[in-house]
Structure formats: C-alpha cells, structure tokens
Amino acid sequence: MRYDFVVIGSGPSGRRAAVQASKFGRSVLVIEKGRRVGGVSVHTGTIPSKTLRETVLNLTGWRERGFYGLGYRVKPDIGAGDLMSRLHKTLEHEVETLDHQFARNRVHVLRGLARFLDPNRIEVQLEAGETRIIEASRICVAVGTRPLRPAHIPFNGETVVDSDELLELKKVPRSLTVVGAGVIGMEYATIFSALDVRVTLVEPRERFLDFIDQELVDDFVHQLRDRGMGFRMGSKVENIQFENGQPVAILDGGRRVRSEMLLFAAGRVGATDTLDLQHAGLSADDRGRLTVNPSTFQTKIPHIYATGDVIGFPSLASMSMEQGRVAACHACEQPLPAAPTFFPYGIYSVPEISTVGMNEEEVRKTGTPYECGIARLRETSRGHIMGLNGGLLKMIFSIETRRLLGVHIVGEGATELVHIGQAVLNLGGTLDYFIDNTFNYPTLAEAYKIAALDAWNRMTPRREPEAEVPAVPLGTAPSLPIPPSIAPLRDADEDEEG
C-alpha cells in the first residue's frame, strides 16, 4: 500500500493535515490505533472535559445561583451516570462528524498500531493480528500525548486516577485531591468544585498558570477560595498511602491531605514510545516529544513532519489544527499560510480564563510605557441579568501609540469574548476602536468599552479650562452663516428679520 501522505494519529492536527493534503489531490492515509477516530482530543482530552464541564454547570444550576442562592440545584442528586450520559452522546456525534469528513474528502483510515521500519515504510499491527506495510512519500506524526504516570504513584483506576481514567467515573466522590495545577488539573479541580465536591489542589510550585496575567490569576484564586477550594502551594507529594481504602497524600513537611479520590494530573508525555523512531532516524526527548522546524513542522528528516501536542508548547487544539494545515501545505509544495501574530489561550475552568497578546509582566519587561483598563463583568447590564458576581476583563495599551497590547479575561464567556481582542490585536487596532464603536446592548462584550474608557481616563490628559468669553449685548451679535445642510430648509418668502 503506497500513499503520497500518511498521517499517524487522527487528533486535531492529524485530521486537519489529512484533509488539507487530500484537497490538494494527494492520496492520504490516516493510521489510528484507537477503535474510533478522533484521538486524545475527542476521546479523553478536549471534548470530554469540556462536555463534563457544561454538564456540571447545567445540572447544578451553577449559572443561576447568583439570583437564587448557593443552595439552588436543577437536579438535587447528581450521579456519575448523569455526567457520563451527555458525554457519550457528544463523543458519538464528534466521531460521526469526523468519519463523514474523512469519507467526503476521500481520506482512507486504517486502524492499528504503527511503527517505523525505515524513513519511508510503516508497519501497522491490526487488531486481528494481521500486519500491513505502508509506503509513504511524506509522513506526519500526530500521535498526541498521554498522562504522565510516575512509578511511585499507586494508580488503581478507582481512588487514584489519571485524567484519562477520571472519565470512567463510577461515582461522584465527596472529596477530591488534585495533584498538579496545570491547565488539565485546574480544569478538573474547578469542575468538581462546582459540583460541590470538596477539592484540595496540590502544586509544588509557588505559583500556577504563570503564563497568565498575574492580576487575572489573583482574581481567579479569590473566586475559588471564596467557594471553599483548598490550595497547598509549594508542596510536593512525597508518598501516597491508604487509610480505610481512601488515598492520603503525604506532602513534604509532613502535611497530610485525605480525600475519597486523588487525581494525578502533573504532566503528560508524547505517545511516541511504540513508534520505533530510531528506524526513521528520529529520537524523542525525555518527555517523548519531537523537535521540529517551527515554520514548516519538519523534523530533522525532511519528509517527516510532526504536529500537535507531540511537539510540546503550546499544546492547544486550535493551534494543533493550524500546525497540521501548515505541515500539509509544505508537504504538498503549496504556499504556506501566514502565521497569525497573536492567538488566544483558553482554559475551560470554572470560571473560564482566556488571554491573547502580552500580559502585564511581559509588557513591563519590554520597557514600553503602558496603561491598563479594567472592567468587572458585573458592571455590565448583561452581567446583572445573568447574576454574575465575579469576573473581569483587562486590556493593556501602549501610551505612545495607543495600540492594544493584550487582552485578559476571567469569567463567564471568556473563551468567546477573547476573539474580539484577538481581531483588534492582529489588525493593529488602538484604544480608539473601542471608544468609537458601538457594542450590542446588553452584552458582556460591553466590557471592552468599559475597560477602554477606564484606560482612556488615565491616558488622556485633562483639558485646560477654556478662557472666559465676554458677554455680548443683545442685538449686537454678528449674524452667522447658515450651514448648507440647513439652508435649503429656509422658506423662500422669509425676509431677513423673519
């Protein structure tokens, strides 16, 4: 079996690369080791966690508690079955959509475990025990990642789990310890906190989400502490013991954190260990990641590309899709699309966080004179209607050029709102765009104008009071010419005095 372009993995970057290459008229094969296409994004990562989040917010009545109180519930008793039902429906739809997309674009799919025989040949071990040898002119490695599982953590799939196993939840715990305050750990910690589970977050660093503007993180932590989430920052898990069948995390310094369930979410590794990369002339780092040319996504073997989470930062599904498209364009000798200067980050925690452009710490390091504008989401009429008590939108502007430098949002709808700022940033817009334009009323997007006016009040110098004009006696004021737009309205028979 010979193809022009072979993609190993069918996650966001793999499927985008495959479809793009097919549209250029190339013969394309996708090799997927799972039973169904979609990769980590569909089955254990992006889609499941976001579906779980939406399910929790709906069933708990989280969005309505601002009006009806903390005791408000849509469904009093929420079990694991309630959470999983919507998840399975969503995943089924995603897989059907992807199957149809591949069929419509004539992308062939082969299910099996791939490994390199040499730089141009791949052996695929099928489920039935058969093997297929695939020859390819161009290859894209898009295998994604899997959870890091250190040997000293006693995973058992029930009370001590990783982020993949959490999606096979059999019952909702009354308490949860989350080890790791990265994006995945933070998302699951806040989702279960919204479910009224007592959550304790353990992180060896003193600060988490350090790529996010510090002011946003401070507001975020305040909201989480306000609803009872515990933080054990600067604490490393030395050991995990069991007492009465429940995990107890032993922290350095002797502190103990007991809970019904422990989620270990302290990192992920590239799923490259079964690929036999050495046969293709490649090697991965200690986290299983591949090094690529950031412009073309070629590895050191020119006809082999790597895209998505397997190459590391930024590990965003949205960026992975663009990486796959760029790799396919280069592999098919087509013009490369221009890379955007700014792209957004989205963290689907409760509340959401989204950011684009430079944060305040980064701007300060450049030495650029700047000013910030802040709007509280509760200041908007839509915020009042929705019953929002927290959340803010922050914008950073250059004082010299008035250009927008960054937008940072925490609160309801942050991952949607951020795209307004993204467009203005990439188009080189300034403070005046937000001052001069009208936003739908009532919407959360009005926060952009509120924040812009907040910055304008600090950036614009106060006007000097005008000199007093002496009074003119009545009857002596000079006659003024009538503007052309008004002149035609004068009556033709009207005399001068009239």
KOLTOR-903235 format. One line per 3 residues: number of its first residue (from 0); for each residue x, y, z of C-alpha. Coordinates in nm, 3 decimals, m for minus. Example, Ala and Ser with C-alpha at 12.3 -4.5 7.8 and 13.67 -1.06 7.14 Angstrom:
<gukols>
0> 1.230 m0.450 0.780 | 1.367 m0.106 0.714
</gukols>
This chain:
<gukols>
0> 0.000 0.000 0.000 | 0.154 0.327 m0.110 | 0.032 0.680 m0.036
3> 0.150 1.032 m0.103 | 0.082 1.141 0.255 | 0.043 0.925 0.567
6> m0.071 1.068 0.899 | m0.017 0.875 1.224 | m0.294 0.987 1.459
9> m0.638 1.139 1.399 | m0.650 1.416 1.659 | m0.694 1.787 1.571
12> m0.360 1.826 1.390 | m0.372 1.486 1.220 | m0.719 1.523 1.077
15> m0.653 1.879 0.958 | m0.331 1.770 0.788 | m0.503 1.473 0.622
18> m0.799 1.671 0.488 | m0.577 1.954 0.365 | m0.346 1.718 0.177
21> m0.646 1.543 0.023 | m0.782 1.874 m0.101 | m0.453 1.920 m0.286
24> m0.523 1.596 m0.471 | m0.285 1.371 m0.281 | m0.362 1.013 m0.178
27> m0.390 1.019 0.201 | m0.400 0.755 0.474 | m0.470 0.811 0.844
30> m0.347 0.544 1.086 | m0.535 0.542 1.417 | m0.453 0.299 1.697
33> m0.787 0.352 1.874 | m1.107 0.177 1.779 | m1.255 0.504 1.657
36> m1.106 0.817 1.503 | m1.065 1.140 1.694 | m0.753 1.084 1.901
39> m0.698 1.213 2.251 | m0.890 1.534 2.177 | m1.220 1.355 2.115
42> m1.195 1.057 2.347 | m1.001 1.159 2.658 | m0.899 1.525 2.630
45> m1.056 1.842 2.495 | m1.411 1.733 2.411 | m1.475 1.509 2.716
48> m1.351 1.762 2.972 | m1.548 2.048 2.815 | m1.860 1.832 2.790
51> m1.823 1.733 3.155 | m1.788 2.099 3.246 | m2.104 2.200 3.060
54> m2.297 1.909 3.210 | m2.197 2.006 3.563 | m2.288 2.372 3.511
57> m2.629 2.277 3.372 | m2.726 2.009 3.625 | m2.609 2.206 3.928
60> m2.773 2.531 3.817 | m2.437 2.699 3.866 | m2.515 2.990 3.634
63> m2.838 3.073 3.820 | m2.701 3.077 4.174 | m2.629 3.449 4.153
66> m3.006 3.502 4.169 | m3.141 3.200 4.354 | m2.867 3.143 4.610
69> m2.593 2.885 4.669 | m2.850 2.620 4.759 | m3.014 2.629 4.416
72> m2.999 2.300 4.221 | m3.151 2.185 3.893 | m3.104 1.821 3.994
75> m3.063 1.756 4.367 | m2.870 1.429 4.341 | m2.616 1.414 4.057
78> m2.450 1.079 3.996 | m2.177 0.956 3.766 | m2.442 0.826 3.523
81> m2.583 1.178 3.483 | m2.237 1.309 3.392 | m2.147 1.026 3.155
84> m2.478 1.020 2.962 | m2.423 1.356 2.792 | m2.055 1.278 2.743
87> m2.125 0.963 2.542 | m2.380 1.141 2.322 | m2.134 1.420 2.249
90> m1.848 1.183 2.165 | m2.072 0.980 1.935 | m2.161 1.294 1.742
93> m1.796 1.403 1.716 | m1.687 1.063 1.581 | m1.970 1.051 1.327
96> m1.882 1.400 1.206 | m1.516 1.308 1.167 | m1.594 0.980 0.988
99> m1.811 1.173 0.744 | m1.540 1.436 0.693 | m1.282 1.172 0.606
102> m1.522 0.991 0.370 | m1.624 1.314 0.198 | m1.261 1.407 0.135
105> m1.157 1.053 0.033 | m0.917 1.010 0.322 | m0.851 0.641 0.391
108> m0.842 0.524 0.753 | m0.654 0.219 0.885 | m0.700 0.115 1.249
111> m0.392 m0.032 1.408 | m0.064 0.034 1.589 | 0.201 0.195 1.370
114> 0.578 0.167 1.390 | 0.856 0.277 1.154 | 1.051 0.018 0.956
117> 1.260 0.287 0.787 | 1.210 0.655 0.696 | 0.955 0.571 0.425
120> 0.791 0.250 0.544 | 0.547 0.194 0.829 | 0.422 m0.136 0.966
123> 0.068 m0.135 1.103 | m0.036 m0.405 1.350 | m0.409 m0.460 1.302
126> m0.644 m0.565 1.580 | m0.693 m0.912 1.434 | m0.318 m0.976 1.449
129> m0.250 m0.905 1.081 | 0.010 m0.656 0.964 | 0.022 m0.413 0.674
132> 0.326 m0.244 0.527 | 0.265 0.115 0.418 | 0.499 0.315 0.195
135> 0.474 0.692 0.204 | 0.636 0.987 0.027 | 0.551 1.221 0.317
138> 0.466 1.132 0.677 | 0.313 1.337 0.958 | 0.347 1.216 1.318
141> 0.046 1.343 1.513 | 0.017 1.086 1.791 | m0.054 1.333 2.073
144> 0.021 1.265 2.439 | m0.086 1.050 2.732 | m0.091 1.120 3.107
147> 0.238 1.101 3.297 | 0.223 0.805 3.538 | 0.523 0.807 3.776
150> 0.615 0.471 3.927 | 0.572 0.593 4.287 | 0.205 0.687 4.235
153> m0.021 0.385 4.314 | m0.274 0.422 4.034 | m0.565 0.180 4.073
156> m0.826 0.322 3.835 | m1.076 0.392 4.114 | m0.945 0.602 4.401
159> m0.611 0.709 4.248 | m0.658 0.800 3.883 | m0.509 0.995 3.594
162> m0.707 1.233 3.372 | m0.799 0.954 3.127 | m0.932 0.724 3.398
165> m1.134 1.005 3.553 | m1.366 0.987 3.252 | m1.464 0.635 3.356
168> m1.603 0.766 3.683 | m1.831 0.519 3.862 | m1.943 0.754 4.140
171> m1.900 1.119 4.230 | m1.659 1.149 4.525 | m1.742 1.369 4.821
174> m1.382 1.495 4.832 | m1.104 1.513 4.572 | m0.731 1.586 4.584
177> m0.587 1.714 4.256 | m0.210 1.689 4.221 | m0.086 1.933 3.958
180> m0.209 2.288 3.896 | m0.155 2.291 3.521 | m0.436 2.353 3.274
183> m0.579 1.998 3.300 | m0.556 1.981 3.677 | m0.709 2.325 3.717
186> m0.997 2.249 3.483 | m1.095 1.928 3.664 | m1.042 2.080 4.009
189> m1.281 2.367 3.939 | m1.536 2.146 3.759 | m1.566 1.918 4.063
192> m1.568 2.219 4.294 | m1.872 2.347 4.101 | m2.026 2.006 4.169
195> m1.991 2.088 4.542 | m1.712 1.835 4.588 | m1.455 1.944 4.847
198> m1.140 1.995 4.640 | m0.780 2.042 4.752 | m0.522 2.144 4.490
201> m0.159 2.040 4.549 | 0.119 2.205 4.347 | 0.498 2.202 4.411
204> 0.542 2.550 4.260 | 0.452 2.865 4.448 | 0.258 2.997 4.151
207> 0.045 2.825 3.889 | m0.059 2.926 3.536 | 0.246 3.151 3.522
210> 0.182 3.239 3.155 | m0.144 3.409 3.257 | m0.153 3.774 3.369
213> m0.099 3.777 3.745 | m0.394 4.008 3.812 | m0.624 3.756 3.644
216> m0.479 3.468 3.845 | m0.531 3.666 4.167 | m0.897 3.727 4.082
219> m0.935 3.361 3.980 | m0.788 3.233 4.308 | m1.008 3.471 4.506
222> m1.319 3.324 4.342 | m1.201 2.969 4.411 | m1.113 3.034 4.774
225> m1.447 3.207 4.818 | m1.628 2.884 4.735 | m1.411 2.671 4.962
228> m1.137 2.522 4.742 | m0.816 2.449 4.930 | m0.466 2.524 4.799
231> m0.140 2.359 4.903 | 0.109 2.559 4.701 | 0.481 2.493 4.725
234> 0.408 2.139 4.842 | 0.540 1.824 4.678 | 0.374 1.484 4.712
237> 0.631 1.251 4.864 | 0.409 0.949 4.905 | 0.051 0.825 4.882
240> m0.085 0.595 5.148 | m0.427 0.440 5.203 | m0.638 0.465 5.516
243> m0.971 0.279 5.521 | m0.942 0.245 5.144 | m0.904 0.620 5.089
246> m0.588 0.783 4.950 | m0.385 1.012 5.174 | m0.127 1.236 5.006
249> 0.183 1.282 5.226 | 0.338 1.618 5.146 | 0.694 1.730 5.212
252> 0.696 1.884 5.555 | 0.463 1.618 5.690 | 0.126 1.764 5.594
255> m0.140 1.506 5.501 | m0.429 1.554 5.256 | m0.704 1.294 5.284
258> m0.985 1.253 5.027 | m1.211 0.989 4.871 | m1.032 1.021 4.536
261> m0.697 1.154 4.412 | m0.642 1.280 4.059 | m0.278 1.291 3.948
264> m0.255 1.548 3.668 | 0.108 1.662 3.687 | 0.207 1.646 3.323
267> 0.175 1.448 3.000 | 0.423 1.267 2.774 | 0.432 1.221 2.398
270> 0.286 0.888 2.283 | 0.593 0.804 2.075 | 0.734 0.505 2.263
273> 0.576 0.247 2.027 | 0.675 0.417 1.701 | 1.033 0.281 1.681
276> 1.150 0.630 1.587 | 1.513 0.517 1.564 | 1.431 0.323 1.244
279> 1.327 0.653 1.085 | 1.637 0.834 1.209 | 1.447 1.024 1.478
282> 1.459 1.044 1.856 | 1.231 1.194 2.121 | 1.325 1.386 2.437
285> 1.269 1.259 2.790 | 0.901 1.356 2.767 | 0.851 1.174 2.436
288> 0.835 1.496 2.234 | 0.976 1.561 1.888 | 1.172 1.867 1.778
291> 1.057 2.042 1.459 | 1.119 2.347 1.245 | 0.857 2.590 1.385
294> 0.785 2.733 1.041 | 0.726 2.411 0.847 | 0.695 2.149 1.127
297> 0.956 1.929 0.959 | 1.166 1.703 1.180 | 1.536 1.655 1.106
300> 1.423 1.403 0.842 | 1.281 1.649 0.585 | 0.991 1.438 0.458
303> 0.871 1.350 0.811 | 0.663 1.613 0.992 | 0.533 1.629 1.349
306> 0.239 1.837 1.471 | 0.014 1.880 1.772 | 0.084 1.806 2.136
309> 0.367 1.566 2.048 | 0.587 1.868 1.973 | 0.505 2.039 2.304
312> 0.411 2.403 2.359 | 0.151 2.544 2.317 | m0.049 2.216 2.323
315> m0.373 2.382 2.217 | m0.625 2.203 1.994 | m0.678 2.524 1.796
318> m0.307 2.567 1.727 | m0.264 2.195 1.655 | m0.515 2.227 1.371
321> m0.317 2.511 1.217 | 0.008 2.318 1.257 | m0.143 2.025 1.069
324> m0.261 2.252 0.790 | 0.079 2.422 0.756 | 0.261 2.087 0.752
327> 0.030 1.955 0.479 | 0.077 2.269 0.269 | 0.454 2.239 0.291
330> 0.450 1.865 0.223 | 0.236 1.924 m0.087 | 0.463 2.208 m0.202
333> 0.189 2.468 m0.166 | 0.226 2.828 m0.039 | 0.232 2.839 0.339
336> m0.043 3.038 0.513 | 0.082 3.337 0.708 | 0.108 3.259 1.078
339> m0.100 3.491 1.299 | 0.097 3.717 1.528 | m0.139 3.655 1.818
342> m0.351 3.354 1.904 | m0.573 3.301 2.208 | m0.536 3.066 2.501
345> m0.849 2.919 2.654 | m0.871 2.745 2.991 | m1.212 2.587 3.044
348> m1.211 2.608 3.420 | m1.499 2.739 3.630 | m1.477 3.033 3.579
351> m1.318 3.038 3.233 | m0.988 3.209 3.159 | m0.881 3.333 2.818
354> m0.598 3.555 2.709 | m0.436 3.689 2.393 | m0.130 3.908 2.343
357> 0.118 4.017 2.609 | 0.041 4.010 2.979 | 0.139 4.296 3.206
360> 0.459 4.126 3.324 | 0.575 4.078 2.962 | 0.495 4.439 2.868
363> 0.687 4.565 3.170 | 0.996 4.369 3.065 | 0.997 4.541 2.722
366> 1.011 4.883 2.884 | 0.710 5.002 2.684 | 0.510 5.279 2.854
369> 0.164 5.131 2.901 | m0.168 5.171 3.072 | m0.435 4.918 3.169
372> m0.812 4.934 3.164 | m1.029 4.701 3.369 | m1.400 4.618 3.359
375> m1.581 4.399 3.606 | m1.832 4.178 3.428 | m2.089 4.260 3.695
378> m2.068 4.625 3.581 | m2.241 4.537 3.255 | m2.618 4.517 3.229
381> m2.587 4.167 3.085 | m2.381 4.072 3.388 | m2.664 4.188 3.614
384> m2.916 3.994 3.407 | m2.703 3.680 3.433 | m2.646 3.725 3.805
387> m2.266 3.744 3.775 | m2.076 3.829 4.092 | m1.720 3.782 3.966
390> m1.505 3.809 3.657 | m1.307 4.084 3.491 | m1.175 4.195 3.153
393> m0.836 4.364 3.137 | m0.681 4.541 2.839 | m0.327 4.676 2.806
396> m0.247 4.968 2.574 | 0.073 5.140 2.466 | 0.069 5.501 2.586
399> 0.282 5.619 2.292 | 0.094 5.452 2.007 | m0.239 5.376 2.183
402> m0.220 5.027 2.027 | m0.373 4.731 2.205 | m0.105 4.501 2.351
405> m0.305 4.233 2.530 | m0.650 4.121 2.642 | m0.704 3.904 2.950
408> m1.042 3.777 3.071 | m1.159 3.564 3.362 | m1.528 3.488 3.400
411> m1.833 3.361 3.217 | m1.790 3.354 2.838 | m1.418 3.446 2.849
414> m1.322 3.199 2.574 | m1.581 3.355 2.342 | m1.520 3.720 2.431
417> m1.144 3.700 2.373 | m1.183 3.682 1.994 | m1.283 4.049 1.974
420> m0.949 4.140 2.127 | m0.769 3.888 1.906 | m0.905 4.053 1.590
423> m0.812 4.404 1.704 | m0.462 4.288 1.804 | m0.387 4.117 1.473
426> m0.520 4.416 1.278 | m0.307 4.663 1.476 | m0.606 4.835 1.635
429> m0.589 5.102 1.903 | m0.779 5.224 2.206 | m0.989 5.442 1.977
432> m1.156 5.138 1.817 | m1.323 5.050 2.146 | m1.404 5.414 2.231
435> m1.560 5.499 1.894 | m1.753 5.180 1.819 | m2.090 5.063 1.945
438> m2.143 4.723 2.108 | m2.472 4.539 2.129 | m2.666 4.619 2.446
441> m2.694 4.438 2.677 | m2.395 4.207 2.620 | m2.084 4.104 2.808
444> m1.889 4.249 2.513 | m1.969 4.593 2.650 | m1.693 4.522 2.900
447> m1.447 4.606 2.621 | m1.580 4.961 2.605 | m1.588 4.996 2.983
450> m1.226 4.880 3.010 | m1.122 5.106 2.720 | m1.281 5.408 2.887
453> m1.109 5.312 3.211 | m0.772 5.320 3.030 | m0.864 5.639 2.842
456> m0.933 5.820 3.169 | m0.574 5.752 3.272 | m0.408 5.808 2.934
459> m0.578 6.125 2.810 | m0.455 6.448 2.973 | m0.725 6.666 3.125
462> m0.828 6.960 2.911 | m0.734 7.306 3.031 | m1.040 7.520 3.113
465> m1.125 7.749 2.824 | m1.077 8.126 2.866 | m1.394 8.310 2.967
468> m1.570 8.476 2.670 | m1.704 8.827 2.745 | m2.080 8.864 2.719
471> m2.217 9.033 2.405 | m2.515 9.273 2.448 | m2.839 9.158 2.290
474> m2.890 9.275 1.936 | m2.522 9.317 1.864 | m2.422 8.958 1.791
477> m2.292 8.913 1.436 | m2.512 8.710 1.204 | m2.378 8.358 1.139
480> m2.388 8.183 0.803 | m2.645 7.907 0.780 | m2.486 7.563 0.725
483> m2.554 7.419 0.378 | m2.739 7.124 0.527 | m2.989 7.362 0.688
486> m3.005 7.638 0.424 | m3.246 7.456 0.186 | m3.499 7.436 0.469
489> m3.548 7.814 0.476 | m3.874 7.944 0.343 | m3.822 8.126 0.012
492> m4.059 8.408 0.118 | m3.894 8.455 0.457 | m3.738 8.802 0.497
495> m3.415 8.870 0.675 | m3.577 8.963 1.006 | m3.808 8.661 0.998
</gukols>
